[in-house]
């Protein structure tokens, strides 16, 4: 196997790469790819299991942090790791010696060894490295072939070391570093200006471009919130890009100087590993994301189809025997919830990390919390469904629940909200509503096409003929505008008391939403009729004893 040979490009290529790195992130990462590929190519690829006597994890003789030759077995009784350590130190001393003639490295074969060394002018041979048959067998080569490979690698490494550590190379590296820093500072300054302008543009009220997000008639996100989100995204992108450029600048600067090139390669390898893992993760997630998107699209269209169907039921375009129109919209919401749950169940296995223990633990925790707090919620939800499908009332009906009189403002699964005549909004849990009696003033007009009645009771003394009382009460009822003429009002005598008679007037209201106002007008009409007829109303109660006291009939 070929020992690793370290190659470095010319300074012209470095300058071009430096400019592109600072101006574009992708080119910087592309610059790391050849180095990484070269490193991978120099190392053993998918090596078979080590042979007996060969090192399982062979060390390398290095120079300036770069791998030069691989040691799978050492000569004699030496250990490969110890041999590589001593050879690395000796190679560093030879590289620092400007008088060492590495071009004259040659081979000398003396069985059972092949030596690598320098031939002296007097015909002698200075031995530097020995290779035997046992070490060559680890590479499936002869010792002469392995020695030739080692010699070539050593010459190349020493040549690159001399070139890299020359004063000309240091000068070029310094100039390139200054150029890169200047371009970096220019980039930072330009990015700062662009960021400030973008921030100002977002902060200004752009009513035409930065509108809120609407869904139908509902505004999900206001324009102010859109600007806040864009400002957050701007800050994250600005600082993220600045940190990334700064991080990429470090290996680029280190690669311009020979002593730090190994550190630069290490940093590039880290960047490459992060990118490789990210791409691998994205590649593994894409099929799941596509599956989730497909399920989402199908779920959305199923919900739209369900809403269209129930909307047609609500408008009367479609009729189903036994299915009332007022059930349409609540059933549509239930169907949408059911379809959404089915979509979540189908999409759950495709969520990244859904099979991890952390995800499962979070699911168990949420399930436990839901189980602990769901009893009251479930009771109210079931009660809400019962109220919907028993048709006790609908939105806009005038009802009285547990002494609360008003108009139904909202009928949800958990609570029912009633707006009282004083514009008070009363929220009643559905579990309480289902256990109480509900008086619906709007039901009769809507369902059986008959008006709802109101009644009031007054007491009149025995000295007034009952026919006269009936006449006055009926006249009062007919004089009220809110009393309908569809059905005639009537009077009942409900009680013969000790001092007076109880008369109950029943009249029918044309508009149930004006029930209280109509009742008030009818009571006022009763007072006016009896006062005009000079008949005394004995409510709540008067003693019918006349001893010269003035009458209680008001003077008009």
C-alpha positions as CSV (number, residue, x, y, z in Angstrom):
1,X,0.0,0.0,0.0
2,X,1.3,3.5,-0.9
3,X,2.5,5.5,2.1
4,X,0.8,8.9,2.5
5,X,2.4,11.7,0.5
6,X,1.6,15.2,1.5
7,X,1.1,17.6,-1.5
8,X,0.4,21.4,-1.3
9,X,-0.8,23.6,-4.1
10,X,0.8,26.7,-5.4
11,X,0.3,30.1,-3.9
12,X,-1.7,31.4,-6.8
13,X,-4.3,28.8,-6.1
14,X,-4.3,29.8,-2.5
15,X,-5.0,33.4,-3.3
16,X,-7.9,32.5,-5.5
17,X,-9.3,30.2,-2.9
18,X,-8.8,32.8,-0.2
19,X,-10.8,35.4,-2.1
20,X,-13.6,32.9,-2.9
21,X,-13.7,31.7,0.7
22,X,-14.4,35.1,2.1
23,X,-16.9,36.0,-0.5
24,X,-18.7,32.7,-0.7
25,X,-19.1,30.0,1.9
26,X,-19.6,27.2,-0.6
27,X,-16.2,27.8,-2.2
28,X,-14.5,27.7,1.1
29,X,-16.0,24.3,1.8
30,X,-15.1,23.2,-1.7
31,X,-11.5,24.1,-1.0
32,X,-11.5,21.6,1.9
33,X,-12.8,18.8,-0.2
34,X,-9.6,18.2,-2.2
35,X,-7.5,18.2,0.9
36,X,-9.9,15.8,2.6
37,X,-9.9,13.5,-0.5
38,X,-6.1,13.6,-0.7
39,X,-5.9,12.6,2.9
40,X,-8.4,9.8,2.4
41,X,-6.5,8.6,-0.7
42,X,-3.2,8.5,1.2
43,X,-4.6,6.4,4.0
44,X,-5.4,2.8,3.7
45,X,-9.0,2.3,2.3
46,X,-11.0,-0.6,3.5
47,X,-7.9,-2.4,4.5
48,X,-8.3,-6.1,5.2
49,X,-7.7,-7.5,8.7
50,X,-4.0,-7.2,9.7
51,X,-1.8,-10.1,9.2
52,X,-0.3,-12.0,12.0
53,X,2.6,-10.0,13.5
54,X,1.4,-6.7,11.8
55,X,0.1,-3.8,13.8
56,X,-3.7,-3.5,14.0
57,X,-3.5,0.3,14.2
58,X,-0.2,1.1,12.4
59,X,1.5,4.4,13.4
60,X,2.9,6.9,11.0
61,X,6.1,8.7,10.7
62,X,5.1,12.3,10.4
63,X,6.7,15.6,9.5
64,X,5.2,18.9,10.4
65,X,2.0,17.0,11.5
66,X,1.7,15.3,8.1
67,X,1.8,11.6,7.6
68,X,4.8,10.4,5.6
69,X,5.2,6.6,5.9
70,X,3.2,3.9,7.5
71,X,4.9,1.5,10.0
72,X,3.1,-1.9,10.2
73,X,6.1,-3.7,11.6
74,X,9.5,-2.6,12.9
75,X,12.8,-4.2,12.3
76,X,14.0,-6.6,15.0
77,X,12.3,-6.6,18.4
78,X,11.2,-2.9,18.2
79,X,7.6,-2.0,18.6
80,X,6.0,-0.1,15.7
81,X,4.9,2.8,17.9
82,X,8.3,3.3,19.5
83,X,10.0,3.0,16.1
84,X,7.6,5.6,14.5
85,X,8.2,8.0,17.4
86,X,12.0,7.8,17.1
87,X,11.8,8.0,13.3
88,X,9.6,11.1,13.5
89,X,12.0,12.9,15.7
90,X,15.0,11.9,13.5
91,X,13.1,13.0,10.3
92,X,12.3,16.4,11.9
93,X,16.1,16.9,12.7
94,X,17.0,16.0,9.1
95,X,14.4,18.4,7.7
96,X,15.7,21.3,9.8
97,X,19.3,20.6,8.6
98,X,19.7,22.7,5.5
99,X,22.8,20.8,4.5
100,X,21.1,17.4,4.4
101,X,21.0,16.2,0.8
102,X,17.7,14.4,0.7
103,X,17.9,14.2,-3.1
104,X,20.8,11.7,-2.7
105,X,18.7,9.2,-0.7
106,X,19.4,5.8,-2.1
107,X,19.0,2.1,-1.3
108,X,21.5,-0.5,-0.3
109,X,20.4,-4.2,-0.2
110,X,22.2,-6.4,2.3
111,X,20.1,-9.5,3.1
112,X,18.1,-9.8,5.1
113,X,17.7,-6.0,5.1
114,X,17.3,-3.2,2.6
115,X,18.7,0.1,3.9
116,X,17.7,3.7,3.0
117,X,20.5,6.2,3.4
118,X,23.0,8.6,1.9
119,X,26.0,7.5,-0.1
120,X,29.2,9.3,1.0
121,X,31.7,10.8,-1.4
122,X,34.3,8.3,-0.1
123,X,32.1,5.4,-1.1
124,X,30.6,4.9,2.3
125,X,26.9,4.5,3.1
126,X,25.1,6.3,6.0
127,X,22.1,4.2,7.0
128,X,18.9,6.0,8.0
129,X,16.2,3.3,7.8
130,X,16.1,-0.4,7.4
131,X,13.3,-2.6,5.9
132,X,13.2,-6.4,6.3
133,X,11.0,-9.1,4.7
134,X,8.6,-9.3,7.7
135,X,7.7,-5.6,7.4
136,X,7.3,-5.9,3.6
137,X,5.0,-8.9,4.0
138,X,2.6,-6.7,5.9
139,X,2.2,-4.7,2.7
140,X,2.3,-7.7,0.4
141,X,5.5,-6.3,-1.2
142,X,9.1,-7.3,-1.3
143,X,11.5,-5.4,1.0
144,X,13.1,-3.7,-2.0
145,X,9.7,-2.5,-3.2
146,X,8.7,-1.2,0.2
147,X,12.1,0.5,0.7
148,X,11.7,2.2,-2.7
149,X,8.3,3.4,-1.6
150,X,9.6,4.7,1.7
151,X,12.5,6.5,-0.1
152,X,10.1,8.3,-2.5
153,X,7.8,9.4,0.3
154,X,10.7,10.7,2.4
155,X,12.1,12.7,-0.5
156,X,8.7,14.2,-1.3
157,X,8.1,15.1,2.3
158,X,11.5,16.7,2.8
159,X,11.2,18.6,-0.5
160,X,7.8,20.1,0.5
161,X,9.1,20.9,3.9
162,X,12.1,22.9,2.5
163,X,9.7,24.7,0.1
164,X,7.2,25.5,2.7
165,X,9.7,26.8,5.3
166,X,11.5,29.1,2.9
167,X,11.5,32.8,3.5
168,X,9.8,33.3,0.1
169,X,6.9,31.1,1.2
170,X,6.6,32.9,4.5
171,X,6.5,36.2,2.7
172,X,3.8,35.0,0.3
173,X,1.8,33.6,3.2
174,X,2.0,36.9,5.1
175,X,0.9,38.8,2.0
176,X,-2.0,36.4,1.4
177,X,-3.0,36.6,5.1
178,X,-3.1,40.4,5.0
179,X,-5.2,40.2,1.8
180,X,-7.6,37.7,3.4
181,X,-7.9,39.9,6.5
182,X,-8.6,43.0,4.5
183,X,-11.3,41.2,2.5
184,X,-12.7,39.8,5.7
185,X,-12.9,43.3,7.3
186,X,-14.5,44.6,4.1
187,X,-17.0,41.7,4.2
188,X,-17.9,42.4,7.8
189,X,-18.3,46.1,7.2
190,X,-20.5,45.5,4.1
191,X,-22.6,42.9,5.9
192,X,-23.1,45.3,8.8
193,X,-24.4,48.0,6.5
194,X,-26.7,45.6,4.7
195,X,-28.0,44.4,8.0
196,X,-28.7,47.9,9.3
197,X,-30.6,48.8,6.1
198,X,-32.6,45.6,6.2
199,X,-33.5,46.3,9.8
200,X,-34.6,49.8,9.0
201,X,-36.7,48.5,6.0
202,X,-38.4,45.9,8.2
203,X,-39.1,48.4,11.0
204,X,-40.8,50.8,8.6
205,X,-44.6,50.1,8.1
206,X,-44.7,48.4,4.8
207,X,-48.4,47.9,4.6
208,X,-48.3,46.5,1.1
209,X,-45.5,44.0,1.6
210,X,-45.6,43.0,5.2
211,X,-49.3,42.2,5.7
212,X,-50.6,39.9,8.3
213,X,-51.3,36.2,7.6
214,X,-55.0,35.6,7.2
215,X,-57.0,32.4,7.1
216,X,-60.4,33.2,5.6
217,X,-61.8,36.1,7.6
218,X,-59.5,35.4,10.6
219,X,-56.2,37.1,11.0
220,X,-53.7,34.6,12.3
221,X,-50.7,36.8,12.5
222,X,-50.7,40.6,12.6
223,X,-48.4,42.7,10.5
224,X,-46.6,43.9,13.7
225,X,-45.9,40.2,14.5
226,X,-44.7,39.6,11.0
227,X,-42.2,42.4,11.4
228,X,-41.0,41.0,14.8
229,X,-40.5,37.6,13.2
230,X,-38.6,39.0,10.3
231,X,-36.4,41.0,12.7
232,X,-35.6,37.9,14.6
233,X,-34.8,36.0,11.5
234,X,-32.6,38.8,10.3
235,X,-30.6,38.9,13.6
236,X,-30.1,35.1,13.5
237,X,-28.9,35.1,9.9
238,X,-26.6,38.1,10.5
239,X,-24.8,36.7,13.5
240,X,-24.9,33.1,12.2
241,X,-23.3,34.1,8.9
242,X,-20.8,36.3,10.7
243,X,-19.7,33.5,13.0
244,X,-19.5,31.0,10.2
245,X,-17.3,33.3,8.1
246,X,-15.1,34.0,11.1
247,X,-14.8,30.3,11.8
248,X,-13.9,29.5,8.2
249,X,-11.3,32.3,8.3
250,X,-9.3,30.5,11.0
251,X,-8.3,27.4,9.0
252,X,-7.7,29.5,5.9
253,X,-5.2,31.7,7.7
254,X,-3.5,28.8,9.4
255,X,-3.1,27.0,6.0
256,X,-1.0,29.9,4.7
257,X,1.9,29.1,7.1
258,X,3.7,25.8,7.1
259,X,3.9,25.2,10.9
260,X,0.1,25.6,11.2
261,X,-1.1,23.8,8.1
262,X,-1.7,20.6,10.0
263,X,-4.0,22.5,12.4
264,X,-5.8,24.0,9.4
265,X,-6.4,20.5,7.9
266,X,-7.8,19.3,11.2
267,X,-10.3,22.2,11.4
268,X,-11.2,21.6,7.7
269,X,-11.8,17.9,8.5
270,X,-14.1,19.0,11.4
271,X,-16.1,21.2,9.0
272,X,-16.3,18.5,6.5
273,X,-17.5,16.0,9.0
274,X,-20.2,18.4,10.2
275,X,-21.3,19.0,6.6
276,X,-21.2,15.2,5.8
277,X,-23.3,14.4,8.8
278,X,-25.7,17.2,8.0
279,X,-26.1,16.0,4.4
280,X,-26.5,12.5,5.6
281,X,-29.2,13.5,8.1
282,X,-31.0,15.6,5.5
283,X,-30.8,12.7,3.0
284,X,-32.3,10.3,5.6
285,X,-35.0,12.8,6.6
286,X,-36.1,13.9,3.1
287,X,-38.2,10.7,2.5
288,X,-39.9,11.0,5.9
289,X,-40.6,14.7,5.3
290,X,-42.1,14.0,1.9
291,X,-44.3,11.3,3.5
292,X,-45.4,13.8,6.1
293,X,-46.2,16.4,3.5
294,X,-48.2,13.9,1.5
295,X,-50.2,13.0,4.6
296,X,-50.6,16.7,5.4
297,X,-51.9,17.5,1.9
298,X,-54.4,14.5,2.0
299,X,-55.5,15.6,5.5
300,X,-56.1,19.2,4.4
301,X,-58.1,18.2,1.4
302,X,-60.2,15.7,3.4
303,X,-61.0,18.5,5.9
304,X,-61.9,20.8,3.1
305,X,-64.2,18.2,1.5
306,X,-65.8,17.5,4.9
307,X,-66.3,21.2,5.5
308,X,-67.9,21.7,2.1
309,X,-70.2,18.8,2.6
310,X,-71.4,19.9,6.0
311,X,-71.6,23.5,4.8
312,X,-74.0,22.3,2.1
313,X,-76.0,20.6,4.8
314,X,-76.1,23.8,6.9
315,X,-77.4,25.8,3.9
316,X,-80.0,23.2,3.0
317,X,-78.5,22.2,-0.3
318,X,-78.2,18.6,0.9
319,X,-80.7,17.0,3.1
320,X,-80.4,13.8,5.1
321,X,-83.5,12.4,6.8
322,X,-83.2,12.8,10.6
323,X,-80.2,15.1,10.4
324,X,-81.0,18.7,11.4
325,X,-79.3,21.6,9.8
326,X,-78.1,23.0,13.1
327,X,-76.1,19.9,13.6
328,X,-74.0,20.6,10.5
329,X,-71.4,23.0,11.7
330,X,-70.7,21.2,15.1
331,X,-70.5,17.9,13.2
332,X,-68.1,19.5,10.7
333,X,-65.8,20.6,13.6
334,X,-65.9,17.1,15.1
335,X,-65.2,15.5,11.7
336,X,-62.2,17.9,11.2
337,X,-60.8,17.0,14.6
338,X,-61.2,13.3,13.8
339,X,-59.5,13.6,10.4
340,X,-56.7,15.6,12.0
341,X,-56.2,12.9,14.6
342,X,-56.1,10.2,12.0
343,X,-53.5,12.3,10.0
344,X,-51.4,12.7,13.1
345,X,-51.5,9.0,13.8
346,X,-50.4,8.2,10.2
347,X,-47.7,10.9,10.2
348,X,-46.3,10.0,13.7
349,X,-43.9,7.2,12.6
350,X,-42.3,9.5,10.0
351,X,-41.5,12.3,12.5
352,X,-37.7,12.3,12.9
353,X,-36.8,11.0,16.4
354,X,-40.2,9.5,17.0
355,X,-38.7,6.2,17.9
356,X,-36.2,7.6,20.3
357,X,-36.5,7.1,24.0
358,X,-36.6,10.8,24.7
359,X,-39.6,11.2,22.3
360,X,-41.3,8.2,23.9
361,X,-40.7,9.5,27.4
362,X,-42.2,12.9,26.5
363,X,-45.2,11.1,25.0
364,X,-45.7,9.1,28.2
365,X,-45.5,12.3,30.3
366,X,-48.0,14.1,28.1
367,X,-50.3,11.1,28.3
368,X,-50.1,11.0,32.1
369,X,-50.8,14.7,32.4
370,X,-53.8,14.3,30.0
371,X,-55.1,11.3,32.0
372,X,-54.8,13.3,35.3
373,X,-56.6,16.4,34.0
374,X,-59.0,15.0,31.5
375,X,-61.9,13.8,33.7
376,X,-63.5,17.2,34.1
377,X,-62.7,18.1,30.5
378,X,-64.2,14.9,29.1
379,X,-67.3,15.4,31.2
380,X,-67.8,18.9,29.8
381,X,-67.0,17.8,26.2
382,X,-69.6,15.0,26.4
383,X,-72.1,17.3,27.9
384,X,-71.4,19.8,25.1
385,X,-72.1,17.1,22.5
386,X,-75.3,16.1,24.2
387,X,-76.5,19.7,24.2
388,X,-75.7,20.0,20.5
389,X,-77.5,16.8,19.4
390,X,-80.4,17.2,21.9
391,X,-81.0,20.5,20.3
392,X,-81.6,22.3,23.6
393,X,-80.7,25.7,22.1
394,X,-78.6,27.3,19.4
395,X,-76.6,30.4,19.1
396,X,-78.9,33.5,19.2
397,X,-81.6,31.8,21.2
398,X,-83.0,33.5,24.3
399,X,-82.7,31.1,27.2
400,X,-82.7,30.9,31.0
401,X,-80.3,28.5,32.6
402,X,-79.9,28.2,36.3
403,X,-81.5,31.6,36.8
404,X,-79.3,33.3,34.1
405,X,-81.4,34.9,31.5
406,X,-79.9,36.1,28.2
407,X,-79.0,35.3,24.6
408,X,-76.7,32.4,23.7
409,X,-73.5,34.0,22.5
410,X,-71.3,30.8,22.1
411,X,-71.9,27.1,22.3
412,X,-68.5,25.4,22.7
413,X,-67.6,21.9,23.6
414,X,-66.6,22.9,27.1
415,X,-68.7,25.9,28.0
416,X,-71.8,27.8,27.0
417,X,-71.6,31.6,27.1
418,X,-74.8,33.7,27.6
419,X,-75.0,37.5,27.2
420,X,-77.4,39.0,29.7
421,X,-79.6,42.0,29.0
422,X,-76.9,44.1,30.8
423,X,-74.3,42.8,28.3
424,X,-72.7,40.6,30.9
425,X,-71.1,37.5,29.5
426,X,-71.8,34.5,31.7
427,X,-69.8,31.3,31.0
428,X,-71.5,28.1,32.3
429,X,-69.7,24.7,32.1
430,X,-71.6,22.3,29.9
431,X,-71.7,19.7,32.7
432,X,-73.7,22.2,34.8
433,X,-75.9,23.1,31.8
434,X,-76.8,19.5,31.1
435,X,-77.8,19.0,34.7
436,X,-80.1,22.0,34.9
437,X,-83.4,22.9,33.3
438,X,-83.1,25.1,30.2
439,X,-85.9,27.4,29.3
440,X,-85.7,28.4,25.7
441,X,-87.8,31.3,24.6
442,X,-86.9,31.0,20.9
443,X,-87.7,27.3,20.4
444,X,-91.4,27.5,19.9
445,X,-91.2,30.2,17.2
446,X,-88.5,28.3,15.3
447,X,-89.7,24.7,15.6
448,X,-93.5,24.8,15.9
449,X,-94.1,28.3,14.3
450,X,-96.0,29.5,17.3
451,X,-95.2,32.5,19.5
452,X,-94.0,32.3,23.0
453,X,-96.2,33.6,25.7
454,X,-95.6,35.9,28.7
455,X,-97.8,36.2,31.7
456,X,-98.2,38.5,34.7
457,X,-100.5,38.4,37.7
458,X,-102.3,41.3,39.4
459,X,-104.8,41.4,42.3
460,X,-108.0,43.3,42.2
461,X,-110.5,43.8,45.1
462,X,-113.8,42.0,45.2
463,X,-115.6,45.3,44.7
464,X,-114.6,45.4,41.0
465,X,-116.6,43.1,38.7
466,X,-114.4,40.4,37.2
467,X,-115.7,41.1,33.7
468,X,-114.5,44.7,34.0
469,X,-111.1,43.4,35.1
470,X,-110.9,41.1,32.1
471,X,-111.8,43.8,29.7
472,X,-109.2,46.2,31.1
473,X,-106.4,43.6,31.1
474,X,-107.1,42.5,27.5
475,X,-107.2,46.1,26.4
476,X,-103.8,46.7,28.0
477,X,-102.4,43.6,26.2
478,X,-103.7,44.6,22.8
479,X,-102.2,48.1,23.2
480,X,-98.6,46.8,23.4
481,X,-96.7,46.8,20.1
482,X,-94.7,43.7,21.0
483,X,-97.8,41.5,21.5
484,X,-98.6,39.5,18.4
485,X,-102.0,39.3,16.9
486,X,-101.5,35.7,15.8
487,X,-103.1,34.4,19.0
488,X,-105.5,36.3,21.3
489,X,-104.5,37.1,24.8
490,X,-106.5,35.7,27.6
491,X,-107.1,36.2,31.4
492,X,-107.4,33.5,34.1
493,X,-108.6,34.0,37.6
494,X,-106.0,31.9,39.5
495,X,-107.0,32.5,43.2
496,X,-109.7,34.0,45.4
497,X,-107.7,35.4,48.2
498,X,-108.9,36.9,51.5
499,X,-108.9,40.5,50.4
500,X,-108.6,40.3,46.6
501,X,-108.8,38.2,43.5
502,X,-105.7,37.1,41.5
503,X,-106.0,37.6,37.7
504,X,-103.3,36.2,35.4
505,X,-102.9,37.8,31.9
506,X,-101.3,35.7,29.2
507,X,-100.2,37.3,25.9
508,X,-98.0,36.2,23.0
509,X,-94.8,37.9,22.1
510,X,-94.0,38.6,18.4
511,X,-90.2,38.8,19.0
512,X,-88.6,36.6,21.7
513,X,-85.5,38.7,21.8
514,X,-87.7,41.6,23.1
515,X,-89.3,39.5,25.8
516,X,-88.2,41.6,28.8
517,X,-89.0,44.9,27.0
518,X,-92.4,43.6,26.0
519,X,-93.2,42.5,29.5
520,X,-92.2,45.9,30.8
521,X,-94.5,47.6,28.3
522,X,-97.4,45.4,29.2
523,X,-97.0,46.1,32.9
524,X,-97.0,49.8,32.1
525,X,-100.1,49.4,29.9
526,X,-101.9,47.6,32.8
527,X,-101.2,50.4,35.1
528,X,-102.4,53.0,32.6
529,X,-105.6,51.1,31.8
530,X,-106.6,50.6,35.4
531,X,-105.7,54.1,36.4
532,X,-107.8,55.5,33.5
533,X,-110.7,53.3,34.7
534,X,-110.3,54.4,38.3
535,X,-109.7,50.8,39.4
536,X,-107.4,50.2,42.3
537,X,-104.7,47.5,41.8
538,X,-104.1,45.7,45.2
539,X,-100.7,44.2,44.3
540,X,-98.7,43.2,46.2
541,X,-101.4,43.4,48.9
542,X,-103.7,46.0,50.5
543,X,-106.4,45.6,53.2
544,X,-109.8,46.3,51.6
545,X,-110.9,48.4,54.5
546,X,-112.2,51.9,53.7
547,X,-112.2,54.3,56.6
548,X,-111.8,57.6,54.7
549,X,-108.3,56.9,53.4
550,X,-107.5,58.2,49.9
551,X,-107.5,55.8,47.0
552,X,-104.1,54.5,45.7
553,X,-105.1,55.1,42.1
554,X,-102.5,57.5,40.6
555,X,-103.8,60.8,39.2
556,X,-102.9,61.3,35.5
